[in-house]
Amino acid sequence: MKNIVSGLFAVALMFTGQAQAYPGMQKKGEVKIQSSVDQISVLPKPFPIEAVPFKDSQGNAVDFSQYKGKVVMVNMWATWCPPCVRELPAISRFSAKIGSDEFEVLPVSIDLDGNKQVEPFLKSLGMEEFTTFYDKEQSLGNVFPLDTIPATFILNRDGELIAFVRTFVDWDDDKAVTLIKGFLEQAQ
């Protein structure tokens, strides 16, 4: 009987200790807003991916092997995706903010009608000069999960995946510039 009481007392103490282990969980207060850049997952080690073709605006086949030697940011988007559209202007400015010939931004539309649909759409946004690529067959789904867009995948100079995010990111945030510049410095 003494052992049972001691055991119950030990269990009660255990639960009491757990309740106090996270005292801040009970507090009510302001939620601290984090940068959307904080949602980017940096892989512990580079992950090799195969070279899968997609198209440039002229319909020519392109793959990541053509960008070896550069850090590449691949952004998957579509005209029917409001967060994607919201991200486009910042992506357009992002490459200039980095200011490096060793960095490339590759926005890739997965719209089924390809440039027939995307070019008029970009024109309606006043983004005629925005360069995008196309993957209406969603071939890149062989190397990247495309069930959620916008999605951004960052490749190192060897074409290996080093980071990704599968949601909207504010690419105008200075933390994004710092992140990419860090990848550029690592790669040297």
Backbone as numpy.savetxt, mean C-alpha at the origin, in Angstrom:
# Nx Ny Nz CAx CAy CAz Cx Cy Cz
-9.80 -29.94 50.16 -10.62 -28.75 50.16 -9.75 -27.49 50.16
-8.67 -27.57 50.96 -7.75 -26.45 51.06 -7.12 -26.16 49.69
-6.81 -27.23 48.93 -6.21 -27.08 47.60 -7.19 -26.43 46.63
-8.46 -26.77 46.73 -9.47 -26.19 45.84 -9.61 -24.70 46.11
-9.68 -24.32 47.37 -9.79 -22.91 47.74 -8.55 -22.15 47.28
-7.39 -22.73 47.48 -6.14 -22.09 47.05 -6.12 -21.94 45.53
-6.58 -22.97 44.83 -6.64 -22.92 43.36 -7.58 -21.84 42.88
-8.76 -21.75 43.48 -9.72 -20.71 43.10 -9.17 -19.33 43.39
-8.50 -19.18 44.52 -7.90 -17.91 44.88 -6.82 -17.52 43.85
-6.02 -18.49 43.43 -4.97 -18.23 42.43 -5.58 -17.81 41.10
-6.65 -18.48 40.69 -7.33 -18.13 39.44 -7.91 -16.72 39.54
-8.53 -16.40 40.69 -9.09 -15.07 40.89 -8.01 -14.00 40.81
-6.86 -14.26 41.40 -5.74 -13.32 41.32 -5.25 -13.16 39.89
-5.23 -14.27 39.16 -4.80 -14.22 37.77 -5.69 -13.28 36.96
-6.99 -13.43 37.11 -7.92 -12.59 36.36 -7.85 -11.14 36.82
-7.65 -10.91 38.09 -7.50 -9.56 38.60 -6.25 -8.92 38.01
-5.18 -9.66 37.94 -3.94 -9.16 37.35 -4.10 -8.83 35.89
-4.84 -9.65 35.16 -5.06 -9.40 33.74 -5.86 -8.13 33.54
-6.83 -7.90 34.38 -7.66 -6.71 34.25 -6.83 -5.46 34.46
-5.81 -5.54 35.28 -4.98 -4.38 35.55 -3.81 -4.27 34.57
-3.59 -5.30 33.79 -2.46 -5.27 32.86 -2.65 -4.22 31.78
-3.88 -3.91 31.43 -4.17 -2.93 30.39 -5.10 -1.86 30.94
-4.66 -1.08 31.94 -5.56 -0.13 32.56 -6.07 0.94 31.60
-5.32 1.28 30.57 -5.74 2.32 29.63 -6.91 1.92 28.76
-7.19 0.62 28.67 -8.30 0.17 27.83 -9.64 0.65 28.37
-9.71 0.94 29.64 -10.95 1.33 30.27 -11.20 2.84 30.16
-10.16 3.59 29.83 -10.28 5.05 29.82 -11.06 5.52 28.61
-11.86 6.54 28.85 -12.55 7.20 27.75 -11.78 8.47 27.46
-11.69 8.81 26.21 -10.97 10.02 25.86 -10.89 10.16 24.36
-10.03 11.05 23.94 -9.88 11.31 22.52 -9.14 10.17 21.84
-9.59 9.86 20.64 -8.89 8.87 19.83 -7.80 9.61 19.07
-6.58 9.13 19.19 -5.47 9.77 18.51 -5.47 9.35 17.04
-5.55 10.31 16.15 -5.57 10.02 14.72 -4.15 9.74 14.26
-3.99 8.63 13.58 -2.68 8.25 13.07 -2.62 8.61 11.59
-1.42 8.68 11.08 -1.21 8.90 9.66 -1.61 7.64 8.89
-2.21 7.82 7.73 -2.56 6.67 6.91 -1.31 5.92 6.46
-0.18 6.59 6.45 1.09 5.96 6.07 1.47 4.88 7.08
1.02 5.04 8.33 1.32 4.04 9.36 0.70 2.68 9.06
-0.24 2.64 8.13 -0.89 1.38 7.78 -0.06 0.54 6.82
1.00 1.12 6.27 1.86 0.39 5.33 2.63 -0.69 6.08
2.53 -1.91 5.61 3.24 -3.04 6.21 4.58 -3.22 5.52
5.65 -3.12 6.30 7.00 -3.34 5.77 7.36 -4.79 6.10
7.73 -5.54 5.08 8.05 -6.96 5.26 9.38 -7.13 6.00
9.51 -8.17 6.81 10.77 -8.39 7.53 11.92 -8.73 6.59
11.61 -9.32 5.44 12.64 -9.57 4.44 11.96 -9.50 3.07
12.72 -9.13 2.03 12.14 -9.01 0.69 11.54 -10.33 0.21
10.43 -10.21 -0.52 9.73 -11.38 -1.04 9.80 -11.34 -2.57
10.43 -12.35 -3.19 10.55 -12.36 -4.65 9.18 -12.53 -5.31
8.98 -11.81 -6.40 7.74 -11.97 -7.17 8.12 -12.20 -8.63
7.24 -12.89 -9.33 7.53 -13.16 -10.74 7.16 -11.94 -11.59
7.77 -11.85 -12.75 7.49 -10.76 -13.68 6.22 -11.09 -14.45
5.16 -10.36 -14.16 3.86 -10.58 -14.80 3.58 -9.37 -15.70
3.19 -9.61 -16.95 2.97 -8.48 -17.86 1.67 -7.72 -17.59
1.76 -6.41 -17.82 0.60 -5.53 -17.85 0.86 -4.57 -19.00
0.01 -3.58 -19.24 0.13 -2.75 -20.45 0.40 -1.28 -20.11
1.15 -0.63 -21.01 1.30 0.82 -20.89 0.16 1.48 -21.67
0.15 2.81 -21.76 -0.97 3.50 -22.40 -1.05 3.24 -23.91
0.03 2.77 -24.53 0.01 2.43 -25.95 -0.33 0.96 -26.19
-0.55 0.20 -25.13 -0.89 -1.21 -25.26 0.32 -2.13 -25.30
1.51 -1.58 -25.05 2.73 -2.39 -25.03 2.84 -3.15 -23.71
3.34 -4.38 -23.79 3.54 -5.18 -22.58 4.69 -4.61 -21.76
4.47 -4.55 -20.47 5.45 -4.04 -19.51 5.50 -5.05 -18.36
6.66 -5.19 -17.73 6.71 -5.96 -16.47 7.76 -5.33 -15.57
7.81 -5.78 -14.33 8.67 -5.14 -13.33 10.15 -5.31 -13.61
10.52 -6.29 -14.42 11.95 -6.48 -14.72 12.52 -5.27 -15.44
11.66 -4.50 -16.10 12.11 -3.30 -16.81 12.50 -2.18 -15.84
12.17 -2.34 -14.59 12.44 -1.31 -13.59 13.49 -1.74 -12.57
14.20 -2.83 -12.86 15.26 -3.28 -11.95 16.26 -2.14 -11.77
16.75 -2.00 -10.55 17.66 -0.91 -10.24 16.94 0.29 -9.64
15.60 0.25 -9.64 14.80 1.34 -9.07 13.91 0.79 -7.97
13.57 1.65 -7.02 12.52 1.34 -6.06 11.22 1.70 -6.77
10.27 0.78 -6.77 9.03 0.95 -7.54 7.83 0.88 -6.61
6.92 1.85 -6.80 5.66 1.86 -6.07 4.54 1.56 -7.07
3.91 0.40 -6.91 2.83 -0.03 -7.80 1.52 0.25 -7.07
0.67 1.09 -7.68 -0.62 1.41 -7.07 -1.73 0.86 -7.95
-2.49 -0.07 -7.41 -3.62 -0.67 -8.13 -4.87 0.15 -7.85
-5.57 0.54 -8.92 -6.73 1.40 -8.77 -7.76 1.13 -9.86
-8.94 1.74 -9.72 -10.00 1.65 -10.74 -10.86 2.91 -10.67
-11.50 3.23 -11.79 -12.35 4.42 -11.86 -13.58 4.31 -10.98
-14.05 3.10 -10.72 -15.26 2.88 -9.94 -15.00 2.81 -8.44
-13.77 3.05 -8.03 -13.36 2.94 -6.62 -13.13 4.35 -6.04
-14.09 4.88 -5.25 -13.93 6.24 -4.71 -12.62 6.49 -3.94
-12.17 5.57 -3.07 -10.89 5.84 -2.39 -9.71 5.89 -3.37
-9.79 5.09 -4.44 -8.73 5.11 -5.46 -8.67 6.48 -6.13
-9.84 6.96 -6.51 -9.94 8.25 -7.21 -9.46 9.37 -6.28
-9.78 9.26 -5.02 -9.35 10.25 -4.03 -7.82 10.27 -3.92
-7.20 9.12 -4.10 -5.75 8.97 -3.97 -4.97 9.49 -5.19
-5.60 9.48 -6.36 -4.89 9.78 -7.61 -4.13 11.11 -7.64
-4.74 12.24 -7.26 -3.99 13.49 -7.33 -2.71 13.47 -6.48
-2.78 12.88 -5.30 -1.59 12.81 -4.44 -0.53 11.89 -5.05
-0.97 10.81 -5.67 -0.01 9.91 -6.34 0.67 10.64 -7.48
-0.10 11.45 -8.17 0.45 12.24 -9.27 1.57 13.18 -8.78
1.42 13.74 -7.61 2.42 14.66 -7.04 3.57 13.92 -6.35
3.34 12.69 -5.97 4.27 11.98 -5.09 5.66 11.78 -5.70
5.73 11.36 -6.93 7.02 11.10 -7.57 7.89 12.36 -7.57
7.27 13.51 -7.86 8.02 14.77 -7.86 8.54 15.10 -6.46
7.76 14.76 -5.45 8.20 15.01 -4.07 9.43 14.18 -3.72
9.49 12.96 -4.23 10.65 12.10 -3.95 11.87 12.65 -4.68
11.68 13.09 -5.92 12.75 13.72 -6.67 13.96 12.84 -6.91
13.74 11.61 -7.33 14.85 10.70 -7.59 14.59 9.91 -8.87
15.63 9.80 -9.69 15.55 8.96 -10.89 15.56 7.48 -10.52
15.83 7.19 -9.26 15.90 5.81 -8.79 14.58 5.34 -8.20
13.52 6.13 -8.40 12.20 5.80 -7.88 11.18 5.95 -8.99
10.26 5.00 -9.08 9.23 5.01 -10.12 7.87 4.71 -9.50
6.88 5.51 -9.87 5.50 5.26 -9.46 4.77 4.67 -10.66
4.15 3.50 -10.46 3.41 2.84 -11.53 1.95 2.66 -11.10
1.09 3.63 -11.40 -0.34 3.43 -11.15 -0.86 2.45 -12.19
-1.59 1.43 -11.76 -2.10 0.41 -12.69 -3.61 0.30 -12.50
-4.35 0.66 -13.56 -5.81 0.56 -13.54 -6.23 -0.87 -13.85
-7.22 -1.36 -13.09 -7.76 -2.69 -13.36 -9.15 -2.60 -14.01
-9.49 -1.42 -14.55 -10.77 -1.26 -15.24 -10.85 -2.19 -16.44
-12.00 -2.84 -16.61 -12.17 -3.83 -17.68 -12.06 -3.24 -19.08
-12.42 -1.97 -19.25 -12.34 -1.34 -20.56 -11.01 -0.63 -20.79
-10.08 -0.79 -19.89 -8.74 -0.24 -20.06 -8.72 1.25 -20.36
-7.83 1.65 -21.29 -7.67 3.07 -21.56 -8.89 3.71 -22.21
-9.77 2.93 -22.84 -11.01 3.49 -23.40 -11.86 4.12 -22.32
-11.81 3.55 -21.14 -12.58 4.06 -20.01 -11.77 5.05 -19.18
-10.50 4.75 -18.99 -9.67 5.51 -18.05 -9.28 6.89 -18.59
-8.89 6.98 -19.86 -8.45 8.27 -20.40 -9.53 9.34 -20.32
-10.79 9.07 -20.74 -11.83 10.10 -20.57 -12.09 10.42 -19.09
-11.99 9.40 -18.25 -12.20 9.61 -16.82 -11.14 10.55 -16.26
-9.87 10.30 -16.59 -8.80 11.17 -16.12 -8.96 12.59 -16.65
-9.40 12.70 -17.90 -9.64 14.03 -18.49 -10.72 14.76 -17.70
-11.77 14.04 -17.30 -12.86 14.67 -16.53 -12.37 15.17 -15.17
-11.29 14.59 -14.68 -10.70 15.02 -13.41 -9.64 16.11 -13.60
-9.38 16.48 -14.86 -8.33 17.45 -15.14 -6.94 16.85 -14.99
-6.83 15.54 -15.16 -5.55 14.84 -14.99 -5.09 14.20 -16.30
-5.19 14.95 -17.39 -4.83 14.41 -18.70 -3.38 13.94 -18.76
-2.50 14.59 -18.00 -1.07 14.27 -18.03 -0.69 13.10 -17.12
-1.65 12.58 -16.38 -1.38 11.48 -15.45 -1.09 10.21 -16.24
0.08 9.63 -16.01 0.46 8.41 -16.71 0.01 7.21 -15.89
-0.76 6.34 -16.52 -1.20 5.13 -15.84 -0.94 3.93 -16.73
-0.93 2.78 -16.13 -0.77 1.51 -16.82 -2.08 0.76 -16.68
-2.21 -0.36 -17.39 -3.49 -1.07 -17.42 -3.29 -2.57 -17.21
-4.21 -3.14 -16.48 -4.21 -4.59 -16.27 -5.67 -5.05 -16.24
-6.35 -4.88 -17.39 -7.78 -5.24 -17.41 -8.00 -6.74 -17.24
-6.99 -7.56 -17.55 -7.09 -9.01 -17.33 -6.77 -9.38 -15.88
-6.29 -8.40 -15.12 -5.88 -8.58 -13.73 -4.82 -9.67 -13.58
-3.87 -9.67 -14.51 -2.74 -10.60 -14.46 -1.90 -10.40 -13.21
-1.82 -9.16 -12.74 -1.03 -8.89 -11.54 -1.62 -9.56 -10.31
-2.85 -10.05 -10.43 -3.46 -10.83 -9.36 -2.71 -12.12 -9.10
-1.83 -12.51 -10.03 -0.99 -13.69 -9.81 0.13 -13.44 -8.80
0.47 -12.16 -8.60 1.54 -11.83 -7.64 1.07 -10.93 -6.50
-0.02 -10.20 -6.71 -0.56 -9.32 -5.68 -2.03 -9.65 -5.46
-2.50 -9.63 -4.21 -3.94 -9.80 -4.00 -4.68 -8.55 -4.48
-5.67 -8.74 -5.34 -6.40 -7.60 -5.90 -7.85 -7.55 -5.45
-8.17 -8.25 -4.37 -9.55 -8.25 -3.89 -9.91 -6.95 -3.18
-8.92 -6.16 -2.81 -9.14 -4.87 -2.17 -8.30 -3.82 -2.88
-8.95 -2.75 -3.33 -8.22 -1.62 -3.88 -8.77 -0.35 -3.24
-8.01 0.72 -3.16 -6.65 0.83 -3.66 -5.70 -0.08 -2.88
-4.68 -0.49 -3.58 -3.63 -1.30 -2.97 -2.31 -0.84 -3.55
-1.33 -0.69 -2.70 -0.02 -0.23 -3.13 1.03 -1.24 -2.69
1.90 -1.58 -3.62 2.96 -2.56 -3.38 4.29 -1.89 -3.72
5.25 -1.98 -2.81 6.54 -1.33 -3.02 7.60 -2.41 -3.23
8.35 -2.24 -4.32 9.38 -3.20 -4.71 10.76 -2.58 -4.54
11.72 -3.39 -4.15 13.10 -2.89 -4.03 13.77 -2.90 -5.41
15.02 -2.54 -5.44 15.75 -2.44 -6.71 15.89 -3.79 -7.43
15.71 -4.88 -6.71 15.78 -6.21 -7.31 14.41 -6.72 -7.75
13.38 -5.88 -7.64 12.03 -6.28 -8.03 11.34 -7.16 -7.01
11.81 -7.12 -5.77 11.21 -7.93 -4.70 10.27 -7.05 -3.87
9.18 -7.65 -3.42 8.21 -6.94 -2.59 8.81 -6.65 -1.22
8.76 -5.37 -0.81 9.31 -5.00 0.51 8.27 -4.36 1.42
7.16 -3.88 0.83 6.12 -3.25 1.65 4.82 -3.22 0.86
3.70 -3.12 1.58 2.40 -3.03 0.92 1.38 -2.41 1.85
0.32 -1.92 1.24 -0.84 -1.42 1.98 -2.05 -1.65 1.09
-3.15 -2.08 1.71 -4.34 -2.39 0.93 -5.50 -1.52 1.39
-5.29 -0.22 1.30 -6.30 0.77 1.63 -5.81 2.12 1.14
-6.62 3.14 1.30 -6.27 4.51 0.94 -5.09 4.99 1.78
-4.17 5.70 1.12 -3.06 6.35 1.81 -2.99 7.79 1.32
-2.74 8.71 2.23 -2.54 10.11 1.86 -1.07 10.27 1.46
-0.81 10.20 0.16 0.57 10.26 -0.33 1.16 11.66 -0.24
0.35 12.67 0.13 0.87 14.01 0.38 1.50 14.12 1.77
1.29 13.13 2.61 1.84 13.10 3.97 3.37 12.99 3.90
4.05 13.84 4.65 5.52 13.81 4.67 6.08 12.47 5.14
5.30 11.73 5.93 5.75 10.41 6.38 5.93 9.45 5.19
5.13 9.63 4.14 5.25 8.78 2.95 6.58 9.06 2.25
6.94 10.33 2.15 8.21 10.70 1.54 9.36 10.12 2.35
9.29 10.24 3.66 10.33 9.70 4.54 10.47 8.19 4.37
9.34 7.50 4.27 9.35 6.04 4.10 10.07 5.65 2.81
9.68 6.26 1.71 10.29 5.91 0.41 11.76 6.30 0.38
12.09 7.47 0.91 13.51 7.86 0.93 14.33 6.88 1.76
13.72 6.34 2.81 14.39 5.31 3.60 14.65 4.06 2.78
13.68 3.67 1.95 13.87 2.51 1.08 14.97 2.78 0.05
15.02 4.01 -0.45 16.06 4.37 -1.42 17.45 4.30 -0.78
17.55 4.76 0.46 18.85 4.71 1.16 19.26 3.28 1.47
18.30 2.44 1.88 18.58 1.03 2.17 19.12 0.31 0.95
18.60 0.67 -0.18 18.89 -0.06 -1.41 20.26 0.27 -1.98
20.94 1.27 -1.46 22.23 1.66 -2.04 23.36 0.82 -1.53
